[in-house]
Every structure is written in C-alpha cells, then in structure tokens.
Amino acid sequence: MTQNIIKKTILIFVAGILWSSCTKDFEIINTNPKAPVSTAPDLLLPGIISSIVDSWGGFGGEEGLLVTQHAAEIQSTSTDTYSWVSESQPYATGYNTLRNIYNLINASQDSEGLSGYYGIGLILKALTYNFMTDVYGDIPYADAIKGRADANFFPEFTSQKEIYNGMLSDLELANDVLSNDAVTITGDILYAGDVNKWRKLSNSLRLRLLMRISDIDLQTAKAGIQDIVNNPDKYPVFGSNEDMAALQHNTENPPSRFFSRVGSFDGYRLSETLENRLKAMNDVRLKVFAQPITASEMDIYSDNWDDYEGMLNGLTAEESDLYSPTEDPEKSGSNYISKLGVLYACRECSEKASASAAQTIIMSFSEVAFLLAEATQRNFITKKSAEVYYQDGIKASFDYYKERISVGGWTEIAKALENVDMNAYLSQEKVAFSGNIQEDLNKIYLQKWISQYYVGLEAWSNWRRTSQPKVIPGPGAVNDKKVPVRFLYPIDVKSTNNENYKKAVENMGGDTLNNRLWWDVLDNY
C-alpha cells in the first residue's frame, strides 16, 4: 500500500509540473502565428464594398426589376406573381458584411491616421442598414454583431424609427470626420481615395433617408433637407455624374449578372409597363434598356420602335410561354418579346456583352436632382425651381447612358442617344411641368423611376413611399393581388431567435408581405 501511495504521489507531482508548464504558455501555444489578430482597414475596405455591390446589384436585377415593372418574367414567374417565400437573403449576407464593417470601424475609430476609414465605415454601415431595414422593417441594430464581443447571440430587434435615427446620425458624423484635410485612404475601389466624394455620398444618402421619412416625420425631414441645402460647403452633395456612387467593373471583376446562365438571365424581358411609358414620350432610353425582338433580326438595335415589345407582368408560367404582345397567336413566345438591353446582357446571352460597360449604381446624381426637385415642389427648400432640378435629373440620366453605351462600343445606340433633341424632349406635354403641384410631382416620380432601372430596390422603395408611378398586379398575381411591400424574415431567424422575432412581429403587426414599414403610410392600392 505504501508503494502505491508513493507512485500516486509521484504521478500527481509530475502532472502538476506538466499542467503548470502547459498553462504558463497556454495562450502562446494555442495562438496561430499565421492568423492576423486584426485586419488592416485598407485590406477590409475593398471586400466590404464588393459585398455591398454584389447584394445591391443582385437584387436590382431580380426583385428590383420586377416588382416595379421595369422587367417581366417569361419562364419561372414566381417573383413576378408575388409568390415570395421566406429566404435567407439579403439578411445573411447583410449581417456578414456588417461584421466586417464593424471591424473596419473598430480598427480605425480611435487610431491615429485612420480616421478616413472610420468615416467611410459609418457611411457603409448606414448604407447596409438602409438596404436591410427597407426590406424587412425592424431588424437587429443596437444589439447586432455582438456575438463575438459580448456573447449576445440572440439580439433584440430595433424599431425602424430608431434605426433611421441611427443612420442619419452616422451619416452626419461621417461627413464631419471626413472634412479633415489630412484624411487619406487606400484600398478604395469605389472612389479611388477621393474623400470629398465620400462626403458627397454621405450627405446625398442623408437626403434619400430624410425624404423617405417625410410622410411620417415631416419636421425632421424638412429641417434636415434645409440644413443640407442651405450649407453646401459644410454638407456637399452630388453635383454631377462624376460624383455618383457607381462601382466600375472590368473583366476580372464583372457585374454579378455577367456570369448568369443564358436561360436564367433571358428569363427577364422588357415589361409592357416600361415599354408603354417610354414610347409615349419617344424616350430613346428604351433602346438602352431593351433589345429588338429576335423575330426582327435586328441584333441589338433598331430604328423601328415597333421592334421593341414588352410583356405583361404577373403572368403564370404557362401564360407567359404563349404571350403575344400583338395578340396574334402566330407571334407568341420569346422571339416576339424584347430581351434586356445589351448593356445588361450576360456573357452567354450575347457575344457583344461587356464586363466593363455596365456599372453597379448605389446612388446616382439623377436621384439627388429628383430628390431636390421633390423637396422644392413640396416647399421644403427654395434654392432653385423644382423644374430646374427636375430637368437636371433627366439630362444627367441621358448623359449617363450615353457614356456607358460608348464604353461598350455600341455605336448605333450611342448615335441614337446623341441625336436626342433634349429641348424637344423636355417641352413635350408628358414631360414638361404643367403648374399643377401633384401632376408635376408625379412627373418627378416617373422620371426618377425611369432613371433607377437596375438600381437595387430603390424604385420599389420610392413606389412604396409615394404610390407613384402606378404598379398594377398582373392577372396571375397571388398575395391577394397586392404588390408586396416587404420581405418575410428568414426561417432561421424565427427558429434561432424566436423570442425576439415574436416581439418584432408584434411591433410591426405581423410578418407578411403586406405589413407596411414605419415610413410607408400612403395607400399604394
């Protein structure tokens, strides 16, 4: 027995020595020397911008095109008929992007010489939350992205009103941070380190958000817009197309839709709604947004307006296969309905497709001009006339497409745009201001809708806010023949964070496609 006791004592002694030596250097031994403790802001920035652009551009080419009838579906028509189900996106990608944005902010907020990244981080944070909250409504915000730092894996949802207050504060702070002349930026794939353009984006986004809440919080919206417009040196905004936030693609980094399968991408066709509205104004942008029907044998451009045909939105898959724009059963099907314009074509869709011509637009100068036109028309500001801002927005849209078509080398379309008599276009009855306040507001909304073709979900957001221009659900539409006004929360959110999900649903009045967001107060139907 004594011998056993001695053996046990020795074993315990040895184990103690081993434990002491292991725990002494535990952190060093178990740290991967090749794994960075933190990532440099200039290395984080390009990935964040790419992630935002991919999500924004992807939804711009799907729900964004269909829900406000820039395009229609000819094959699987579930999106066009509002058969929307609970999906993981953009929720999952949005919060993955936000993790990196918070890393960018945390790495630069209190670090000497990195304040520029802090300011840009605040803008990208506001932009991402804007995208997310305007899709779902209430989402995790105050408690978001705290799993790693605070072990908070079940974040509460924040009301959309509070989220908007936070976004507006972040954008104002970002403008202040970036106003320092000593700020320098590298790794910037959006503005190539031009800090003043980031400031313009910050204040232009503030205009967007302030106008978004103008029907639910008029006082805040009006005061904020006035503050920006009356202090242009302090709060610069986009002044030309050169300022707009648009990611330039190339063959190594093409738009997300460029590698789409031909069958998938060609399932999107010109909407009859867009066709009719543009033809009524002899608007040559139709020939940018669409190609001549295959049956015309006119390749990517035609002088003949009749070679451009759209299709009715909201058809069932069976109806869409047999659809004929002319109601002639001998002229039905895809050969008689225009594809999307070559500017937006995928590589397999057309040998003339370009990886660098089409940019992904986050926010355009046209949008800012139309926001200022609306603000003036509603007597928020008096800097210039509403019609001058309105015409600036239209001209900028035409100029933008002229430039991008030229980059693509599509000379016939470029020539058609160059030959537009802008004075004649602006003076026609359907375009020129009439002097009737609401009628002219509707013209602003219509031109803004045209300019936001393939621009994320912005046309949908503007329609939800203004109820203009009209969207009429198609004959095959489900959802009680109502245009959806939000996305459903993802299933995994319901299962993993059910208690907070239920609180959010109770606050919003439900989790359906028809629950209006906080700022959506006008009747759209």
Backbone torsions as a table, in degrees:
resi	resn	phi	psi	omega
1	MET	NA	-41.5	178.5
2	THR	-59.8	-39.6	-179.8
3	GLN	-65.2	-37.9	178.7
4	ASN	-66.2	-38.7	179.6
5	ILE	-63.8	-41.9	179.2
6	ILE	-62.3	-43.0	179.6
7	LYS	-61.4	-44.5	-179.6
8	LYS	-63.5	-38.8	179.7
9	THR	-63.0	-43.4	179.3
10	ILE	-62.5	-43.1	-179.7
11	LEU	-62.1	-43.4	179.5
12	ILE	-63.6	-39.9	-180.0
13	PHE	-62.5	-46.5	179.9
14	VAL	-63.5	-43.5	179.8
15	ALA	-61.2	-38.6	178.9
16	GLY	-63.4	-41.7	178.5
17	ILE	-62.8	-45.5	179.8
18	LEU	-61.7	-43.9	-179.8
19	TRP	-63.1	-41.6	179.7
20	SER	-62.6	-43.6	-178.2
21	SER	-69.8	-32.9	-179.9
22	CYS	-70.8	-46.8	-175.5
23	THR	-72.1	-26.5	-179.4
24	LYS	-59.1	-42.4	-178.1
25	ASP	-114.8	26.1	-173.4
26	PHE	-56.1	-48.0	-175.4
27	GLU	-65.3	-38.8	-179.0
28	ILE	-68.4	-45.5	-177.4
29	ILE	-63.3	-37.6	-174.5
30	ASN	-96.4	18.2	175.6
31	THR	-107.1	127.3	179.1
32	ASN	-76.0	112.7	-176.4
33	PRO	-66.4	-17.3	-178.8
34	LYS	-91.5	-9.9	-179.6
35	ALA	-93.3	122.5	-178.6
36	PRO	-68.7	138.9	176.8
37	VAL	-67.0	-39.0	176.1
38	SER	-145.1	156.7	-178.1
39	THR	-101.9	138.3	178.8
40	ALA	-63.2	138.5	-177.6
41	PRO	-54.9	-37.8	-177.9
42	ASP	-68.9	-19.7	175.5
43	LEU	-86.6	-29.8	177.2
44	LEU	-72.9	-38.3	-169.4
45	LEU	-57.0	-50.8	-176.9
46	PRO	-62.2	-36.7	178.8
47	GLY	-66.3	-38.5	178.4
48	ILE	-63.8	-48.0	-179.4
49	ILE	-61.0	-43.8	179.7
50	SER	-61.7	-41.5	-179.8
51	SER	-63.4	-44.4	178.7
52	ILE	-62.6	-45.3	-177.6
53	VAL	-64.9	-40.8	179.0
54	ASP	-61.5	-44.9	179.1
55	SER	-65.8	-47.8	-178.5
56	TRP	-60.7	-47.9	-179.0
57	GLY	-67.9	-36.5	179.5
58	GLY	-62.9	-47.2	179.6
59	PHE	-72.4	-26.4	175.2
60	GLY	-64.4	-30.8	-179.0
61	GLY	-93.5	3.2	179.0
62	GLU	-124.2	-98.9	179.8
63	GLU	-55.0	-39.2	-177.6
64	GLY	-60.9	-38.6	179.1
65	LEU	-73.4	-35.0	-169.0
66	LEU	-90.3	-41.2	-169.4
67	VAL	-67.8	-27.5	175.4
68	THR	-109.6	15.5	167.1
69	GLN	65.5	41.3	163.3
70	HIS	-76.9	-32.6	178.9
71	ALA	-137.5	169.1	176.4
72	ALA	-132.8	163.0	179.7
73	GLU	-101.1	139.9	-179.0
74	ILE	-115.1	-10.4	-179.6
75	GLN	-115.3	-103.8	173.2
76	SER	-73.2	113.9	-169.2
77	THR	-106.6	22.3	-174.5
78	SER	-62.6	-38.9	180.0
79	THR	-68.4	-40.3	-177.4
80	ASP	-72.0	-22.1	178.3
81	THR	-100.7	9.6	175.3
82	TYR	67.5	29.9	174.2
83	SER	-84.7	56.5	-175.5
84	TRP	-82.4	134.9	179.6
85	VAL	-120.8	173.5	179.3
86	SER	-69.1	121.8	-178.9
87	GLU	-123.1	160.1	179.9
88	SER	-79.0	-19.0	-176.6
89	GLN	-108.2	148.1	7.2
90	PRO	-89.3	10.9	-175.5
91	TYR	-56.9	-52.9	-174.6
92	ALA	-64.6	-50.0	-179.9
93	THR	-64.1	-37.7	-179.9
94	GLY	-59.5	-46.7	-178.7
95	TYR	-75.6	-29.6	172.6
96	ASN	-63.0	-41.1	177.1
97	THR	-65.6	-41.0	-179.6
98	LEU	-63.1	-32.3	176.6
99	ARG	-58.9	-44.2	178.9
100	ASN	-70.4	-34.1	177.5
101	ILE	-64.3	-43.8	177.3
102	TYR	-64.3	-36.3	175.0
103	ASN	-62.1	-40.9	178.2
104	LEU	-62.7	-44.6	-180.0
105	ILE	-65.1	-46.4	-177.8
106	ASN	-64.9	-34.1	-178.4
107	ALA	-75.9	-17.7	-172.5
108	SER	-119.4	-16.1	-171.5
109	GLN	-58.0	-45.6	-176.3
110	ASP	-114.9	19.7	-177.0
111	SER	-102.1	130.9	-177.9
112	GLU	-63.6	131.6	177.2
113	GLY	84.5	-0.6	-177.1
114	LEU	-116.2	14.2	-175.9
115	SER	-61.6	-28.6	178.7
116	GLY	-60.9	-39.4	178.5
117	TYR	-68.9	-32.6	176.7
118	TYR	-64.4	-46.5	179.1
119	GLY	-61.9	-44.7	179.3
120	ILE	-66.1	-38.0	177.2
121	GLY	-59.0	-40.9	177.9
122	LEU	-62.9	-39.4	178.6
123	ILE	-65.8	-46.4	-178.9
124	LEU	-66.6	-32.9	175.1
125	LYS	-63.7	-47.8	179.8
126	ALA	-63.7	-41.5	-179.6
127	LEU	-62.1	-42.8	-178.4
128	THR	-69.8	-43.4	177.4
129	TYR	-65.6	-34.5	176.5
130	ASN	-59.4	-47.5	178.4
131	PHE	-59.6	-44.9	-174.4
132	MET	-71.9	-49.3	-175.3
133	THR	-69.6	-30.6	178.9
134	ASP	-78.0	-5.8	172.9
135	VAL	-94.6	-44.0	-173.2
136	TYR	-106.6	-33.5	-171.3
137	GLY	103.9	-121.2	177.5
138	ASP	-69.8	132.6	178.7
139	ILE	-145.8	164.0	173.6
140	PRO	-59.4	129.4	-178.5
141	TYR	-138.8	-66.8	-178.6
142	ALA	-62.9	-35.0	-178.5
143	ASP	-102.9	7.8	-175.2
144	ALA	-70.8	152.0	174.0
145	ILE	57.5	39.1	179.1
146	LYS	-114.2	10.9	-178.6
147	GLY	-63.5	-45.8	-177.0
148	ARG	-75.3	-41.6	-174.8
149	ALA	-79.1	-44.1	-172.5
150	ASP	-118.2	6.3	-178.3
151	ALA	57.2	32.0	176.7
152	ASN	-96.6	94.5	-177.0
153	PHE	-96.1	1.1	-178.6
154	PHE	-130.3	69.4	-173.8
155	PRO	-68.7	142.5	172.8
156	GLU	-71.7	153.3	176.6
157	PHE	-87.4	141.0	179.1
158	THR	-101.6	142.6	179.1
159	SER	-64.4	149.3	-178.2
160	GLN	-61.7	-33.2	177.7
161	LYS	-59.7	-46.0	178.9
162	GLU	-65.4	-38.3	179.0
163	ILE	-62.3	-43.2	178.3
164	TYR	-62.7	-41.0	177.1
165	ASN	-60.1	-41.3	179.3
166	GLY	-65.9	-42.8	179.5
167	MET	-63.6	-43.5	-180.0
168	LEU	-63.8	-39.6	177.6
169	SER	-65.5	-42.5	179.5
170	ASP	-62.1	-40.6	-178.0
171	LEU	-69.3	-37.2	177.6
172	GLU	-68.1	-40.9	177.6
173	LEU	-64.7	-40.8	179.5
174	ALA	-59.4	-41.6	178.1
175	ASN	-61.2	-42.3	179.2
176	ASP	-64.5	-45.2	-178.6
177	VAL	-61.8	-41.7	-175.8
178	LEU	-81.1	-4.8	179.2
179	SER	-77.6	-7.7	177.5
180	ASN	-71.1	123.9	-176.2
181	ASP	-63.5	-21.7	-175.3
182	ALA	-84.0	-2.6	-176.3
183	VAL	-68.4	131.5	174.2
184	THR	-131.8	149.6	-175.5
185	ILE	-136.9	137.6	168.5
186	THR	-127.7	165.2	-178.3
187	GLY	77.1	15.2	-175.9
188	ASP	-93.0	103.5	-178.2
189	ILE	-89.4	-1.6	178.7
190	LEU	-96.4	-50.0	-175.3
191	TYR	-121.0	10.4	177.4
192	ALA	51.3	38.4	175.2
193	GLY	82.6	8.1	179.5
194	ASP	-79.7	96.7	-173.5
195	VAL	-65.1	-35.2	-179.0
196	ASN	-64.3	-33.5	177.2
197	LYS	-70.3	-33.0	173.9
198	TRP	-64.5	-39.0	176.0
199	ARG	-61.6	-42.3	179.0
200	LYS	-63.0	-38.7	176.8
201	LEU	-63.9	-42.4	179.8
202	SER	-57.4	-47.8	-177.3
203	ASN	-76.3	-29.6	175.9
204	SER	-68.5	-40.0	175.4
205	LEU	-63.8	-36.8	176.1
206	ARG	-60.7	-40.4	176.7
207	LEU	-59.2	-44.6	179.6
208	ARG	-58.5	-48.9	-176.3
209	LEU	-68.1	-39.8	178.8
210	LEU	-63.7	-41.1	177.5
211	MET	-68.3	-32.6	179.8
212	ARG	-61.2	-34.7	-176.7
213	ILE	-97.0	9.8	-171.4
214	SER	-67.1	-21.2	179.5
215	ASP	-92.1	-13.3	179.7
216	ILE	-109.8	-24.6	179.5
217	ASP	-143.2	71.3	-174.7
218	LEU	-58.7	-41.8	-175.5
219	GLN	-62.4	-47.9	179.6
220	THR	-63.6	-44.2	-178.2
221	ALA	-62.7	-49.0	-176.9
222	LYS	-64.0	-45.9	-178.9
223	ALA	-64.4	-40.9	-179.6
224	GLY	-66.0	-43.1	178.9
225	ILE	-65.5	-41.6	177.6
226	GLN	-61.3	-42.1	-179.3
227	ASP	-60.4	-42.8	-179.6
228	ILE	-67.8	-49.0	-175.0
229	VAL	-68.6	-35.0	-177.4
230	ASN	-82.8	-6.0	179.6
231	ASN	-131.7	64.9	-173.8
232	PRO	-64.0	-28.9	177.9
233	ASP	-71.2	-38.1	179.7
234	LYS	-78.0	-36.9	-176.3
235	TYR	-126.9	72.7	179.4
236	PRO	-67.7	145.4	175.9
237	VAL	-125.7	174.9	178.2
238	PHE	-55.0	132.6	178.4
239	GLY	-117.5	-6.7	179.3
240	SER	-164.7	174.7	178.2
241	ASN	-62.7	-23.7	179.8
242	GLU	-66.8	-21.0	-178.1
243	ASP	-87.6	-20.3	-169.0
244	MET	-60.4	152.6	179.2
245	ALA	-89.8	100.0	-178.7
246	ALA	-143.7	121.3	-178.3
247	LEU	-77.8	125.9	177.3
248	GLN	-81.8	122.5	179.2
249	HIS	-93.3	169.6	174.4
250	ASN	-153.5	-175.8	-176.1
251	THR	-64.5	-27.9	178.5
252	GLU	-85.0	-21.2	179.8
253	ASN	-137.2	69.3	-176.0
254	PRO	-77.5	169.2	175.2
255	PRO	-59.4	155.4	-176.0
256	SER	-60.2	-32.0	-176.9
257	ARG	-80.9	-8.0	-172.8
258	PHE	-64.3	-31.9	-178.9
259	PHE	-98.9	15.9	177.2
260	SER	-63.6	150.6	173.3
261	ARG	-68.4	144.2	-175.5
262	VAL	-58.3	-40.3	-179.8
263	GLY	-64.2	-39.8	-179.2
264	SER	-67.3	-48.6	-174.4
265	PHE	-72.0	-37.6	179.9
266	ASP	-72.5	-3.3	173.0
267	GLY	-70.2	-15.6	174.8
268	TYR	-94.1	126.9	-178.8
269	ARG	-129.5	165.2	178.0
270	LEU	-56.5	132.2	175.9
271	SER	-80.7	140.2	175.1
272	GLU	-59.3	-31.9	179.4
273	THR	-62.2	-50.8	178.8
274	LEU	-65.2	-43.3	179.6
275	GLU	-55.2	-51.5	-175.5
276	ASN	-64.8	-40.0	-178.2
277	ARG	-68.1	-39.7	-179.3
278	LEU	-75.3	-39.0	178.1
279	LYS	-64.4	-32.8	179.8
280	ALA	-64.7	-20.6	179.7
281	MET	-113.1	11.6	-175.2
282	ASN	48.8	45.6	-173.1
283	ASP	-90.2	110.8	-174.8
284	VAL	-67.6	-13.4	176.4
285	ARG	-60.2	-19.7	174.1
286	LEU	-55.4	-35.5	-176.3
287	LYS	-82.1	-5.4	168.8
288	VAL	-90.0	-41.9	-174.7
289	PHE	-77.9	-18.5	-174.9
290	ALA	-143.0	160.0	174.6
291	GLN	-107.6	158.2	174.2
292	PRO	-59.8	150.8	178.2
293	ILE	-60.2	148.5	-178.0
294	THR	-58.1	-36.5	-177.8
295	ALA	-63.7	-19.7	179.7
296	SER	-75.7	-19.1	-177.7
297	GLU	58.8	34.2	-175.8
298	MET	-107.5	14.9	176.6
299	ASP	58.1	-126.2	-170.9
300	ILE	-98.8	-3.3	-178.2
301	TYR	-151.5	145.8	173.2
302	SER	-144.4	144.5	173.4
303	ASP	-73.4	-21.5	-174.5
304	ASN	-85.5	116.1	-179.5
305	TRP	-62.2	-28.3	-178.4
306	ASP	-69.0	-12.9	178.3
307	ASP	-81.2	-1.0	177.6
308	TYR	-111.5	115.0	-176.5
309	GLU	-130.5	132.2	176.0
310	GLY	-101.1	175.8	178.0
311	MET	-126.1	158.0	-179.5
312	LEU	-67.7	136.8	175.9
313	ASN	-75.8	156.3	171.1
314	GLY	73.4	31.8	175.2
315	LEU	-88.5	152.5	171.1
316	THR	-70.1	164.7	179.9
317	ALA	-58.3	-39.6	179.9
318	GLU	-66.7	-43.2	-179.8
319	GLU	-65.8	-37.6	-176.8
320	SER	-66.9	-34.8	179.0
321	ASP	-63.9	-29.4	-176.4
322	LEU	-102.5	3.3	-173.1
323	TYR	-67.5	135.9	176.7
324	SER	-127.5	119.1	178.9
325	PRO	-59.9	-28.9	-178.3
326	THR	-95.7	0.7	-177.3
327	GLU	64.5	15.1	174.7
328	ASP	-93.6	112.8	-177.4
329	PRO	-58.7	-20.8	177.1
330	GLU	-76.6	-12.0	-179.1
331	LYS	-122.5	54.8	-178.8
332	SER	-114.1	160.7	177.0
333	GLY	96.7	-175.6	-169.4
334	SER	-65.2	-25.5	-179.1
335	ASN	-69.5	-12.5	-176.2
336	TYR	-115.7	14.2	178.7
337	ILE	-128.5	131.5	-174.0
338	SER	-68.0	136.0	169.6
339	LYS	-74.3	167.2	172.8
340	LEU	-64.9	155.0	-175.5
341	GLY	-59.0	156.1	-176.9
342	VAL	-62.0	-23.9	177.1
343	LEU	-58.9	-28.2	-175.7
344	TYR	-109.8	7.4	-173.6
345	ALA	-70.7	148.5	173.6
346	CYS	-81.6	164.7	-175.2
347	ARG	-61.0	-38.8	-179.1
348	GLU	-82.6	-12.3	-179.0
349	CYS	-79.2	-30.9	-176.0
350	SER	-155.7	136.9	176.5
351	GLU	-69.1	-14.1	179.6
352	LYS	-96.2	3.6	178.5
353	ALA	-61.3	148.5	-177.9
354	SER	-124.3	135.4	177.6
355	ALA	-81.1	-14.0	-173.1
356	SER	-117.6	-10.2	-176.9
357	ALA	-75.0	-48.9	-178.4
358	ALA	-82.5	126.8	174.5
359	GLN	-97.3	160.9	170.2
360	THR	-95.6	114.8	-175.8
361	ILE	-90.0	123.5	172.8
362	ILE	-89.9	-44.4	175.9
363	MET	-158.3	135.7	-175.5
364	SER	-108.2	162.3	172.4
365	PHE	-64.3	-35.3	177.2
366	SER	-55.7	-44.6	-179.3
367	GLU	-59.7	-43.2	179.2
368	VAL	-62.2	-43.7	179.4
369	ALA	-61.2	-41.8	179.5
370	PHE	-70.7	-33.5	174.6
371	LEU	-62.8	-43.2	179.4
372	LEU	-69.5	-34.2	176.0
373	ALA	-63.2	-45.0	178.9
374	GLU	-64.9	-43.5	-179.6
375	ALA	-60.0	-38.2	178.2
376	THR	-70.4	-44.3	-179.4
377	GLN	-62.0	-29.2	179.3
378	ARG	-95.1	11.4	175.5
379	ASN	64.3	32.0	172.6
380	PHE	-80.7	-37.0	-176.0
381	ILE	-137.4	162.1	-178.6
382	THR	-136.5	25.0	-175.2
383	LYS	-62.7	-51.8	176.8
384	LYS	-135.3	175.6	178.4
385	SER	-75.5	152.0	178.6
386	ALA	-61.0	-36.1	-177.3
387	GLU	-67.4	-34.7	177.9
388	VAL	-65.2	-47.1	176.5
389	TYR	-59.0	-44.2	-179.1
390	TYR	-59.1	-47.0	179.2
391	GLN	-67.4	-34.7	175.7
392	ASP	-60.1	-41.2	179.8
393	GLY	-64.7	-42.2	179.2
394	ILE	-65.2	-47.8	-179.1
395	LYS	-61.0	-41.6	-179.1
396	ALA	-63.6	-37.4	178.8
397	SER	-64.3	-47.5	177.8
398	PHE	-61.3	-43.8	-179.2
399	ASP	-62.8	-39.5	-180.0
400	TYR	-60.8	-47.1	-178.0
401	TYR	-69.9	-31.3	174.8
402	LYS	-60.8	-43.0	-179.1
403	GLU	-65.8	-47.3	-176.0
404	ARG	-68.2	-36.7	177.2
405	ILE	-65.3	-38.2	177.5
406	SER	-64.3	-39.3	177.0
407	VAL	-59.7	-38.6	179.5
408	GLY	-73.4	-15.3	179.0
409	GLY	77.9	22.2	-179.3
410	TRP	-92.8	85.1	-166.1
411	THR	-64.3	-36.1	-177.8
412	GLU	-67.9	-41.7	177.7
413	ILE	-67.0	-41.2	178.9
414	ALA	-59.7	-42.1	-179.7
415	LYS	-64.3	-40.1	178.7
416	ALA	-61.8	-39.1	177.6
417	LEU	-69.6	-39.7	179.0
418	GLU	-63.3	-31.6	-175.5
419	ASN	-84.0	0.2	179.4
420	VAL	-66.1	127.8	173.0
421	ASP	-84.6	97.1	-172.7
422	MET	-64.3	-35.7	177.9
423	ASN	-62.8	-41.9	178.9
424	ALA	-66.5	-40.7	179.3
425	TYR	-61.8	-46.4	-175.8
426	LEU	-70.4	-24.1	-175.8
427	SER	-90.8	-9.2	-179.1
428	GLN	-69.0	154.4	-170.6
429	GLU	-58.4	-38.6	-176.7
430	LYS	-75.3	-8.6	-178.3
431	VAL	-114.3	-44.7	-175.1
432	ALA	-64.7	147.1	175.5
433	PHE	-63.7	143.7	-178.0
434	SER	-104.0	-17.7	-174.9
435	GLY	99.6	-11.7	175.1
436	ASN	-87.4	122.3	-171.1
437	ILE	-58.0	-52.1	-177.0
438	GLN	-69.2	-39.5	178.9
439	GLU	-61.6	-40.9	179.5
440	ASP	-73.0	-33.3	172.9
441	LEU	-60.4	-42.9	179.6
442	ASN	-63.5	-32.4	176.3
443	LYS	-68.7	-38.0	175.5
444	ILE	-60.9	-46.9	-179.1
445	TYR	-63.3	-38.3	179.8
446	LEU	-64.8	-47.4	-179.1
447	GLN	-67.5	-33.0	176.0
448	LYS	-66.0	-40.6	177.7
449	TRP	-60.9	-43.2	178.4
450	ILE	-62.5	-44.2	-176.0
451	SER	-68.7	-18.5	-176.8
452	GLN	-100.7	25.2	171.6
453	TYR	-59.6	124.4	178.6
454	TYR	63.6	30.5	177.7
455	VAL	-111.6	80.3	177.3
456	GLY	52.3	-136.7	179.5
457	LEU	-110.6	20.4	-174.7
458	GLU	-65.6	-39.4	179.4
459	ALA	-62.2	-37.0	177.5
460	TRP	-65.9	-43.9	179.5
461	SER	-62.2	-41.5	179.2
462	ASN	-67.9	-36.4	176.7
463	TRP	-65.1	-42.9	179.4
464	ARG	-60.9	-37.5	-178.6
465	ARG	-74.9	-39.8	-169.6
466	THR	-107.2	-17.8	-172.7
467	SER	66.5	15.3	-179.5
468	GLN	-130.3	150.5	-14.4
469	PRO	-70.5	164.0	-172.5
470	LYS	-61.1	140.9	173.5
471	VAL	-122.0	118.8	-178.6
472	ILE	-109.2	115.1	-180.0
473	PRO	-56.5	143.7	-178.7
474	GLY	-76.1	172.8	-175.0
475	PRO	-63.8	-25.7	-180.0
476	GLY	-94.6	6.4	-175.7
477	ALA	-65.2	138.0	173.3
478	VAL	-101.8	-151.0	-179.7
479	ASN	57.2	39.4	-179.8
480	ASP	57.4	31.1	179.8
481	LYS	59.2	32.0	178.7
482	LYS	-113.1	138.6	175.4
483	VAL	-71.1	127.9	179.5
484	PRO	-59.1	145.7	178.8
485	VAL	-117.4	4.7	174.5
486	ARG	-165.4	170.2	172.8
487	PHE	-94.1	157.3	172.4
488	LEU	-79.6	147.3	174.4
489	TYR	-63.3	146.9	177.8
490	PRO	-62.4	150.6	-179.0
491	ILE	-61.0	-40.5	-176.5
492	ASP	-68.0	-23.1	174.6
493	VAL	-68.6	-40.1	179.0
494	LYS	-65.0	-36.9	-175.1
495	SER	-83.9	-33.8	-175.1
496	THR	-96.0	-20.4	-178.9
497	ASN	-136.1	49.4	-168.4
498	ASN	-63.5	-40.8	-177.1
499	GLU	-61.8	-46.2	179.9
500	ASN	-73.3	-32.0	174.4
501	TYR	-59.5	-45.4	-178.9
502	LYS	-62.5	-38.8	178.3
503	LYS	-63.3	-41.6	179.4
504	ALA	-64.7	-43.2	-179.9
505	VAL	-62.9	-40.8	177.9
506	GLU	-63.5	-40.9	-179.8
507	ASN	-65.9	-35.2	-176.9
508	MET	-89.5	-10.3	-179.8
509	GLY	87.1	15.2	178.0
510	GLY	136.5	169.7	176.0
511	ASP	-124.2	72.3	178.5
512	THR	-127.1	171.5	177.9
513	LEU	-69.1	-13.1	-173.2
514	ASN	-109.4	4.8	175.2
515	ASN	-76.9	115.5	-177.3
516	ARG	-69.9	147.4	174.8
517	LEU	-74.7	169.4	-176.0
518	TRP	-55.5	-41.7	-174.7
519	TRP	-88.4	-6.6	-175.5
520	ASP	-90.7	92.4	-173.8
521	VAL	-116.7	-10.1	179.0
522	LEU	-84.0	150.9	179.5
523	ASP	-79.8	116.8	-177.4
524	ASN	-90.4	-5.5	-172.3
525	TYR	-114.6	NA	NA
